[in-house]
Amino acid sequence: MAEATEYKPGDSPLAEQDDRKLFCKYHYKGVLILLIPLIFAPILLAENVLVARFIYLTICLYLYYILNVMAQGATAFIYITFVPVFGIAGSGPVSNSYYTDLIFLTYGSVFLGVVMDSSKLSDRLGILVIKICGGNIRILQLFLVIATAVSSIFVNSTVMSAFWMKIALAVMNEFNEAGIARMYSDEEPYERGSKPYPSRPAVGIYLTVCYAASLGAMISPMQDPNGVLIDLFNVNLKGKAGAESFLVLLIVPMILSLIVLIVWINIMFLGLVGGSVKQELAEGAGNRAGIKQAMVDKSEKMGPWTIHTKLSLTLVLITFLLMMTRKPRFMDGWDTISKTTANGASVAVIGMSILFFAVPANYLFCKYYMCRQPKKEGTAPSLLGWKAVNSNTPWGHIFMLAAGFSFVYSGLHAGFFDYLADSAADFKMGRGMSLVYGSFLGTLMTALAPATTLAKHAVPIMFGAGKKFAVPFGTALHNQFLLPNSTSANTIVAGWGNIRPYQFLLGGLVPTILMFIFTLGFIMALGGTAFPGY
């Protein structure tokens, strides 16, 4: 076998070797690229041609994604390539489906996180969190659950996942340097020279952020998909399914799911029931005592907050305020300024992103009225530069999120969602079976695509199968734990944390199953109250 050499860009990804015992290690992904389409090819023989083609493409795409057989950026564009070839929809509309309001909300949230890093705001807030939590990683997890979930109720789950993820990264970096918990694993990345994989404790902390953000958004009438669902239920049900209906129905499942999240993440990633992780964290426990003092020393070393940090924090807080006041439901928000056009959540965060790029990062531009002379004359850099954005934006993960939107769009044109609704109607199911089947399909669909897109396009079709089926389907769209592209909060965390899809499956499986059960139970108990006419 050839001697291993240091990888350099342009080199062969792996050293050549002729040891056939290593075939599976080096070549199994290439075999799967060919094998997966061949195994599922019989689906194409189904009677409903377009639906069969769509299901075949979807299975291949998501198996490529979960098994990581090729780069995410390439996998994400399978729909763009093959949906037109299979005669489902034209290339122009399919391409446009990759760029939606939620995609730009994701980009804006990423820019917000990058400006936090550029200004050292994330480091300073990370120090404050460590002063509160100390060196105990389980206390850190509990803090992040509460802080992320509560803030996501009032602001936006995508924006808050970006905000708290940057703080979580800063805290884990300090824990790593202090020897409390390792930030990265020893596993060699599949692509040599790429970003290292996170350790199990780090994965647990990062998953906590995105899962808590999604759970907090469950009971918020101020953000989608709840806003879309409320409007749909108001139209399709006899009564008025207002904001209070969601609070009645979902607040207890949310609290129970948060408890499940805390316990399950501790078991799977933080060594609650033993194993190597528990031993590793126990070895680092001796370094906890000095962490708070170390943070005091580091804070003094960093000195007073710079104008760059202050301006960044100010703009971040303004972003939060704009998101809160867009469409609060209990009063008119700035979304109602125009009666003829809708202002999506991306409007605020992209608008603030323009300021991130435009506002200078020092006093040079306003030295005469800020009463402080700049230390050095010269060009004032902006709060955020494109170089930092380009290197810190998880492009592949965002493209895969966009593929989730294209899943819904292509499914609409293939007649996939009509097929599901017609099948449910043909079975003539009773209330109980409709509840289980609708909740199951909603959970499955929101694992593959963002809930807001499904709420806008799929839920209205499901009312064709009856309200007993559509209401559980729509309510189950909050069950967004299984894949990075299930929701934009997952996408951001997966990109910055380098978390792979199978780790989402490990972390999200039990929360998904139990939340499915919780939602079923509360629809059965309170469905008539929460949804008059159901």
C-alpha positions as CSV (number, residue, x, y, z in Angstrom):
1,M,0.0,0.0,0.0
2,A,1.3,3.4,-0.9
3,E,2.7,5.5,1.9
4,A,0.3,8.2,3.2
5,T,1.3,11.7,2.6
6,E,-0.1,15.0,3.8
7,Y,-3.1,16.0,1.7
8,K,-2.9,19.1,-0.4
9,P,-5.7,20.6,-2.6
10,G,-5.6,19.0,-6.0
11,D,-4.2,15.7,-4.7
12,S,-6.1,12.4,-5.0
13,P,-8.5,12.3,-2.1
14,L,-7.1,9.0,-0.9
15,A,-3.8,7.3,-1.4
16,E,-3.8,4.5,-4.0
17,Q,-3.9,1.0,-2.5
18,D,-4.1,-2.6,-3.7
19,D,-5.2,-4.3,-0.5
20,R,-8.5,-5.8,-1.4
21,K,-9.4,-6.2,2.3
22,L,-9.8,-2.4,2.4
23,F,-12.3,-2.4,-0.5
24,C,-15.3,-1.6,1.7
25,K,-13.4,1.2,3.5
26,Y,-12.3,2.9,0.3
27,H,-14.9,2.1,-2.3
28,Y,-18.3,1.2,-0.8
29,K,-19.8,4.7,-1.4
30,G,-19.0,4.4,-5.1
31,V,-20.7,1.1,-5.2
32,L,-23.8,2.5,-3.4
33,I,-24.1,5.3,-6.0
34,L,-24.7,2.6,-8.6
35,L,-26.5,0.1,-6.4
36,I,-29.2,2.3,-4.9
37,P,-30.8,3.3,-8.2
38,L,-30.7,-0.3,-9.4
39,I,-32.3,-1.7,-6.3
40,F,-35.3,0.7,-6.4
41,A,-35.7,0.7,-10.2
42,P,-38.8,-1.6,-10.0
43,I,-40.8,1.4,-8.5
44,L,-40.7,2.8,-12.0
45,L,-43.0,0.0,-13.2
46,A,-45.9,1.3,-11.1
47,E,-49.2,2.3,-12.8
48,N,-49.1,6.0,-11.7
49,V,-46.1,6.9,-13.8
50,L,-45.3,10.5,-12.5
51,V,-45.9,9.6,-8.8
52,A,-43.7,6.5,-9.2
53,R,-40.9,8.5,-10.8
54,F,-41.1,11.2,-8.1
55,I,-41.0,8.5,-5.3
56,Y,-38.0,6.8,-7.0
57,L,-36.1,10.1,-7.3
58,T,-36.9,11.0,-3.7
59,I,-35.7,7.6,-2.3
60,C,-32.4,7.8,-4.3
61,L,-31.8,11.4,-3.2
62,Y,-32.4,10.9,0.5
63,L,-30.5,7.7,0.6
64,Y,-27.5,9.4,-1.0
65,Y,-27.9,12.2,1.5
66,I,-28.2,10.0,4.6
67,L,-25.5,7.6,3.6
68,N,-23.3,10.5,2.5
69,V,-22.2,8.7,-0.6
70,M,-21.4,12.0,-2.4
71,A,-21.1,15.7,-1.6
72,Q,-24.3,17.3,-0.3
73,G,-24.0,20.1,-2.9
74,A,-24.2,17.5,-5.7
75,T,-27.0,15.5,-4.1
76,A,-29.1,18.6,-3.5
77,F,-29.4,19.2,-7.3
78,I,-30.7,15.8,-8.2
79,Y,-34.2,17.2,-8.5
80,I,-33.1,20.0,-10.8
81,T,-31.4,17.5,-13.1
82,F,-33.9,14.6,-13.2
83,V,-37.4,16.1,-12.5
84,P,-37.4,17.7,-16.0
85,V,-35.9,14.6,-17.6
86,F,-38.6,12.5,-16.0
87,G,-41.3,14.8,-17.4
88,I,-42.6,15.9,-14.0
89,A,-41.9,19.7,-14.3
90,G,-39.9,22.1,-16.3
91,S,-36.3,23.1,-15.4
92,G,-37.1,26.8,-14.9
93,P,-39.9,26.3,-12.3
94,V,-37.9,23.6,-10.5
95,S,-34.9,25.8,-10.3
96,N,-37.0,28.7,-8.9
97,S,-38.3,26.3,-6.2
98,Y,-34.8,26.2,-4.7
99,Y,-35.1,29.9,-3.8
100,T,-37.9,30.7,-1.3
101,D,-38.5,33.1,1.5
102,L,-37.2,30.6,4.0
103,I,-33.9,30.1,2.1
104,F,-33.2,33.8,2.4
105,L,-34.2,33.8,6.0
106,T,-31.6,31.0,6.5
107,Y,-28.9,33.1,4.6
108,G,-29.7,36.1,6.7
109,S,-29.5,34.1,10.0
110,V,-26.1,32.8,8.8
111,F,-24.9,36.3,8.2
112,L,-26.1,37.3,11.7
113,G,-24.0,34.4,13.2
114,V,-21.0,35.3,11.1
115,V,-21.1,39.0,12.3
116,M,-21.2,37.7,15.9
117,D,-17.9,35.9,15.2
118,S,-16.3,38.7,13.3
119,S,-17.0,41.2,16.1
120,K,-16.1,38.6,18.9
121,L,-19.6,39.0,20.2
122,S,-20.0,35.2,20.3
123,D,-16.9,34.9,22.4
124,R,-18.0,37.5,24.9
125,L,-21.5,36.1,25.2
126,G,-19.9,32.6,25.6
127,I,-17.9,33.9,28.5
128,L,-21.1,35.1,30.2
129,V,-22.7,31.7,29.6
130,I,-19.8,29.9,31.2
131,K,-19.9,32.3,34.2
132,I,-23.5,31.2,34.6
133,C,-23.1,27.5,33.9
134,G,-19.6,26.9,35.2
135,G,-17.8,23.9,33.7
136,N,-20.7,21.4,33.9
137,I,-21.7,20.4,30.3
138,R,-25.1,19.1,31.6
139,I,-25.9,22.4,33.2
140,L,-24.9,24.0,29.9
141,Q,-27.3,21.8,28.0
142,L,-30.2,22.6,30.4
143,F,-29.4,26.4,30.0
144,L,-29.4,26.1,26.2
145,V,-32.7,24.2,26.2
146,I,-34.4,26.9,28.2
147,A,-32.8,29.9,26.6
148,T,-33.2,28.7,23.0
149,A,-36.8,27.5,23.4
150,V,-38.0,30.6,25.2
151,S,-36.4,33.0,22.8
152,S,-37.7,31.0,19.8
153,I,-41.3,31.6,21.0
154,F,-41.0,35.3,20.7
155,V,-38.4,35.8,17.9
156,N,-37.9,33.2,15.3
157,S,-36.5,29.6,15.5
158,T,-34.1,30.0,12.6
159,V,-32.6,33.3,13.8
160,M,-32.4,32.0,17.4
161,S,-30.7,28.7,16.4
162,A,-28.0,30.7,14.6
163,F,-27.6,33.0,17.6
164,W,-27.3,30.3,20.2
165,M,-25.3,28.0,18.0
166,K,-22.6,30.6,17.8
167,I,-22.6,30.9,21.5
168,A,-22.5,27.1,21.9
169,L,-19.5,26.9,19.6
170,A,-17.7,29.5,21.6
171,V,-18.4,27.7,24.9
172,M,-17.3,24.3,23.5
173,N,-14.1,25.9,22.3
174,E,-13.4,27.1,25.8
175,F,-14.3,23.7,27.3
176,N,-11.9,22.1,24.8
177,E,-9.1,24.4,25.7
178,A,-9.7,23.9,29.5
179,G,-9.8,20.1,29.1
180,I,-13.4,19.8,30.3
181,A,-14.8,18.2,27.1
182,R,-13.3,17.6,23.7
183,M,-14.7,19.7,20.8
184,Y,-13.6,17.4,18.0
185,S,-13.4,13.6,17.6
186,D,-10.4,11.6,16.4
187,E,-12.4,10.2,13.4
188,E,-10.7,11.0,10.1
189,P,-13.0,13.0,7.8
190,Y,-14.1,11.2,4.7
191,E,-12.9,14.1,2.6
192,R,-9.2,14.5,3.6
193,G,-8.3,18.0,4.7
194,S,-12.0,18.9,5.4
195,K,-13.4,20.3,8.7
196,P,-13.0,17.7,11.6
197,Y,-16.0,15.9,12.9
198,P,-17.3,17.0,16.4
199,S,-17.0,14.8,19.4
200,R,-20.1,13.1,20.9
201,P,-20.6,15.7,23.7
202,A,-20.3,18.5,21.1
203,V,-22.9,16.9,18.9
204,G,-25.2,16.6,21.9
205,I,-24.9,20.3,22.7
206,Y,-25.4,21.4,19.0
207,L,-28.4,19.2,18.5
208,T,-29.9,20.6,21.7
209,V,-29.8,24.1,20.1
210,C,-31.7,23.3,16.9
211,Y,-34.2,20.9,18.6
212,A,-35.0,23.4,21.4
213,A,-35.5,26.1,18.8
214,S,-38.0,24.0,16.9
215,L,-39.9,23.0,20.1
216,G,-40.1,26.6,21.2
217,A,-41.6,27.6,17.9
218,M,-44.3,25.0,18.3
219,I,-46.4,27.2,20.5
220,S,-45.7,30.5,18.8
221,P,-48.5,32.0,16.8
222,M,-46.0,34.7,15.6
223,Q,-44.1,32.5,13.2
224,D,-44.6,29.8,10.6
225,P,-45.8,27.1,10.2
226,N,-48.3,28.1,12.9
227,G,-49.3,31.3,11.2
228,V,-50.0,29.4,7.9
229,L,-51.9,26.6,9.8
230,I,-54.0,29.1,11.8
231,D,-55.2,30.8,8.5
232,L,-55.9,27.4,6.9
233,F,-57.8,26.0,9.8
234,N,-59.8,29.3,10.1
235,V,-60.9,28.8,6.5
236,N,-61.5,25.0,6.5
237,L,-63.0,24.5,9.9
238,K,-66.4,25.7,11.2
239,G,-65.0,27.6,14.2
240,K,-62.0,29.9,14.6
241,A,-58.7,28.1,15.3
242,G,-56.9,31.1,16.6
243,A,-53.6,31.5,18.4
244,E,-55.0,30.3,21.7
245,S,-56.0,27.0,20.1
246,F,-52.4,26.1,19.4
247,L,-51.3,27.1,22.9
248,V,-54.0,24.8,24.4
249,L,-53.1,21.9,22.2
250,L,-49.3,22.1,21.9
251,I,-47.9,23.6,25.1
252,V,-48.0,20.4,27.1
253,P,-46.5,18.2,24.3
254,M,-43.8,20.9,23.9
255,I,-42.9,20.7,27.6
256,L,-42.9,16.9,27.6
257,S,-40.8,16.9,24.4
258,L,-38.3,19.3,26.0
259,I,-37.9,16.9,28.9
260,V,-37.4,14.0,26.5
261,L,-34.9,16.0,24.6
262,I,-32.8,16.7,27.8
263,V,-32.8,13.1,28.9
264,W,-32.2,11.5,25.5
265,I,-29.4,13.8,24.5
266,N,-27.8,13.1,27.9
267,I,-28.1,9.3,27.3
268,M,-26.9,9.3,23.7
269,F,-24.2,12.0,23.7
270,L,-23.3,13.1,27.2
271,G,-22.7,9.7,28.9
272,L,-25.6,9.7,31.3
273,V,-25.7,5.8,31.4
274,G,-22.0,5.2,31.2
275,G,-19.6,4.4,28.4
276,S,-16.5,6.1,27.0
277,V,-18.1,9.5,26.9
278,K,-19.0,9.4,30.6
279,Q,-15.4,8.4,31.4
280,E,-14.0,11.1,29.2
281,L,-16.2,13.8,30.9
282,A,-15.3,12.4,34.3
283,E,-11.6,12.9,33.5
284,G,-12.3,16.5,32.5
285,A,-14.3,17.2,35.6
286,G,-11.2,18.0,37.5
287,N,-10.6,21.0,35.3
288,R,-14.0,22.6,36.1
289,A,-13.0,24.4,39.2
290,G,-10.9,27.0,37.5
291,I,-13.0,27.6,34.4
292,K,-14.9,30.6,35.9
293,Q,-11.8,32.3,37.0
294,A,-10.2,31.6,33.6
295,M,-13.2,33.3,32.0
296,V,-12.7,36.3,34.3
297,D,-9.1,36.5,33.3
298,K,-9.9,36.1,29.6
299,S,-12.6,38.8,29.8
300,E,-10.0,41.2,31.4
301,K,-7.5,40.2,28.7
302,M,-10.0,41.0,25.9
303,G,-10.6,44.4,27.5
304,P,-13.7,46.6,27.2
305,W,-16.3,46.0,24.5
306,T,-15.1,47.5,21.2
307,I,-17.4,49.6,19.1
308,H,-17.4,46.7,16.6
309,T,-18.9,44.4,19.3
310,K,-21.4,47.1,20.5
311,L,-22.6,47.9,17.1
312,S,-23.0,44.2,16.2
313,L,-25.0,43.5,19.4
314,T,-27.2,46.6,18.7
315,L,-28.0,45.4,15.2
316,V,-28.6,41.8,16.4
317,L,-31.1,43.1,19.0
318,I,-32.8,45.3,16.4
319,T,-33.2,42.1,14.3
320,F,-34.9,40.3,17.1
321,L,-37.3,43.3,17.6
322,L,-38.2,43.3,13.9
323,M,-38.8,39.6,13.9
324,M,-41.1,39.9,17.0
325,T,-43.1,42.8,15.6
326,R,-43.6,41.4,12.0
327,K,-46.9,39.6,12.6
328,P,-47.6,39.3,16.3
329,R,-51.3,38.4,15.6
330,F,-52.6,40.1,18.8
331,M,-52.0,43.4,17.1
332,D,-51.0,44.7,13.6
333,G,-47.4,44.4,12.8
334,W,-45.2,45.9,10.1
335,D,-46.2,43.0,7.8
336,T,-49.6,44.8,7.4
337,I,-48.0,48.0,6.1
338,S,-48.9,46.9,2.6
339,K,-52.3,45.4,2.2
340,T,-51.5,43.9,-1.2
341,T,-48.1,42.2,-0.6
342,A,-46.8,39.9,2.1
343,N,-43.6,40.6,4.0
344,G,-42.0,37.3,4.9
345,A,-39.6,36.8,7.7
346,S,-36.6,37.1,5.3
347,V,-37.4,40.8,4.8
348,A,-36.3,41.8,8.2
349,V,-33.2,39.6,8.5
350,I,-31.9,40.3,5.0
351,G,-32.6,44.0,5.5
352,M,-30.4,43.9,8.6
353,S,-27.8,41.9,6.8
354,I,-27.4,44.8,4.4
355,L,-26.6,46.9,7.4
356,F,-24.1,44.3,8.6
357,F,-22.2,44.9,5.3
358,A,-22.8,48.6,5.2
359,V,-22.1,49.9,8.7
360,P,-18.4,50.6,9.5
361,A,-16.9,48.7,12.3
362,N,-15.2,51.7,14.1
363,Y,-15.7,55.3,15.0
364,L,-14.1,56.7,11.9
365,F,-17.4,57.4,10.1
366,C,-18.9,59.3,13.1
367,K,-15.9,60.5,15.1
368,Y,-17.2,64.0,15.4
369,Y,-20.5,63.2,17.1
370,M,-19.5,60.1,19.0
371,C,-17.0,62.3,21.0
372,R,-14.2,59.8,20.6
373,Q,-11.2,60.1,18.4
374,P,-10.3,56.9,16.4
375,K,-7.0,55.3,17.4
376,K,-5.9,55.1,13.8
377,E,-6.8,57.0,10.7
378,G,-7.7,55.0,7.6
379,T,-10.5,53.1,5.8
380,A,-13.2,51.9,8.1
381,P,-14.0,48.2,7.5
382,S,-17.7,47.1,7.7
383,L,-19.1,45.0,10.5
384,L,-19.2,42.1,8.1
385,G,-17.0,41.2,5.2
386,W,-17.7,38.9,2.3
387,K,-14.6,36.8,2.9
388,A,-15.8,35.8,6.4
389,V,-19.3,35.1,5.0
390,N,-18.0,32.9,2.2
391,S,-15.9,30.8,4.5
392,N,-18.5,30.4,7.2
393,T,-21.6,29.8,5.2
394,P,-22.6,26.1,5.0
395,W,-23.5,26.2,1.3
396,G,-24.0,22.5,0.8
397,H,-26.4,22.2,3.7
398,I,-28.4,25.2,2.5
399,F,-28.6,23.7,-1.0
400,M,-29.9,20.5,0.6
401,L,-32.5,22.5,2.5
402,A,-33.5,24.0,-0.8
403,A,-33.9,20.4,-2.2
404,G,-36.5,20.0,0.6
405,F,-38.5,22.9,-1.0
406,S,-38.1,21.2,-4.4
407,F,-39.4,18.0,-2.9
408,V,-42.7,19.7,-2.2
409,Y,-42.8,21.6,-5.5
410,S,-42.0,18.5,-7.6
411,G,-44.4,16.4,-5.5
412,L,-47.2,18.8,-6.3
413,H,-46.5,18.6,-10.1
414,A,-46.2,14.8,-9.9
415,G,-49.5,14.6,-8.2
416,F,-47.9,12.9,-5.2
417,F,-49.8,14.8,-2.5
418,D,-53.1,14.4,-4.4
419,Y,-52.3,10.7,-4.5
420,L,-51.8,10.6,-0.7
421,A,-55.1,12.5,-0.1
422,D,-57.1,10.4,-2.5
423,S,-55.7,7.2,-1.0
424,A,-56.7,8.3,2.5
425,A,-60.2,9.3,1.3
426,D,-60.7,5.9,-0.5
427,F,-59.9,4.0,2.6
428,K,-62.8,5.6,4.4
429,M,-61.0,5.6,7.7
430,G,-62.6,6.4,11.0
431,R,-61.6,9.2,13.3
432,G,-59.0,7.1,15.1
433,M,-57.3,5.7,12.0
434,S,-57.4,9.1,10.3
435,L,-55.7,10.6,13.4
436,V,-52.9,8.0,13.3
437,Y,-52.4,7.9,9.6
438,G,-52.5,11.7,9.2
439,S,-50.0,12.2,12.0
440,F,-47.7,9.6,10.6
441,L,-47.7,11.1,7.1
442,G,-47.2,14.6,8.5
443,T,-44.2,13.4,10.6
444,L,-42.7,11.6,7.6
445,M,-43.2,14.5,5.2
446,T,-41.7,17.1,7.6
447,A,-38.6,14.9,8.0
448,L,-38.0,15.4,4.3
449,A,-39.0,19.0,3.8
450,P,-39.5,22.2,5.9
451,A,-42.8,22.4,7.7
452,T,-43.7,25.9,6.4
453,T,-43.5,24.8,2.8
454,L,-45.6,21.7,3.6
455,A,-48.2,23.8,5.5
456,K,-48.6,26.2,2.5
457,H,-48.8,23.6,-0.3
458,A,-49.6,20.1,1.1
459,V,-52.0,20.8,4.0
460,P,-54.7,22.4,1.7
461,I,-54.6,19.3,-0.5
462,M,-55.0,17.1,2.6
463,F,-58.3,18.7,3.4
464,G,-59.5,16.8,0.3
465,A,-59.3,13.7,2.5
466,G,-61.3,15.3,5.2
467,K,-60.6,17.4,8.3
468,K,-60.1,14.3,10.4
469,F,-57.0,13.6,8.3
470,A,-55.8,17.1,7.5
471,V,-55.7,18.5,11.1
472,P,-53.4,15.7,12.5
473,F,-51.3,16.0,9.3
474,G,-50.8,19.7,9.8
475,T,-50.2,19.5,13.6
476,A,-47.6,16.8,13.1
477,L,-45.5,19.2,11.0
478,H,-43.8,20.4,14.2
479,N,-42.0,17.1,14.5
480,Q,-38.8,18.2,12.8
481,F,-35.9,16.3,14.4
482,L,-34.8,13.5,12.0
483,L,-32.7,15.2,9.3
484,P,-30.7,18.4,8.9
485,N,-33.0,19.6,6.1
486,S,-36.2,19.0,8.1
487,T,-36.0,22.7,9.2
488,S,-33.7,25.6,8.6
489,A,-32.7,25.6,12.3
490,N,-31.3,22.0,11.8
491,T,-29.6,23.1,8.6
492,I,-27.7,25.9,10.3
493,V,-26.6,23.8,13.2
494,A,-25.6,20.9,11.0
495,G,-23.5,23.2,8.8
496,W,-21.6,25.0,11.5
497,G,-21.2,21.9,13.7
498,N,-20.4,19.5,10.8
499,I,-23.1,17.1,12.0
500,R,-23.9,14.2,9.7
501,P,-27.5,13.0,8.9
502,Y,-27.1,9.7,10.8
503,Q,-26.3,11.7,13.9
504,F,-29.6,13.6,13.5
505,L,-31.3,10.2,13.2
506,L,-29.7,9.0,16.4
507,G,-30.5,12.2,18.3
508,G,-34.0,12.7,16.8
509,L,-35.5,9.2,16.7
510,V,-36.8,8.9,20.3
511,P,-37.9,12.6,20.5
512,T,-39.8,12.1,17.2
513,I,-41.6,8.9,18.4
514,L,-42.6,10.3,21.7
515,M,-43.7,13.7,20.3
516,F,-45.8,11.7,17.8
517,I,-47.4,10.0,20.8
518,F,-47.8,13.2,22.7
519,T,-49.5,15.0,19.8
520,L,-51.8,12.1,19.1
521,G,-52.9,12.0,22.8
522,F,-53.6,15.7,23.0
523,I,-55.5,15.8,19.7
524,M,-57.7,13.0,20.9
525,A,-58.2,14.8,24.3
526,L,-58.4,18.4,23.1
527,G,-59.0,18.3,19.4
528,G,-62.6,19.5,19.6
529,T,-61.5,22.5,21.8
530,A,-58.4,23.5,19.9
531,F,-60.1,23.1,16.5
532,P,-63.8,23.9,16.6
533,G,-65.5,21.8,14.0
534,Y,-62.9,19.0,14.0
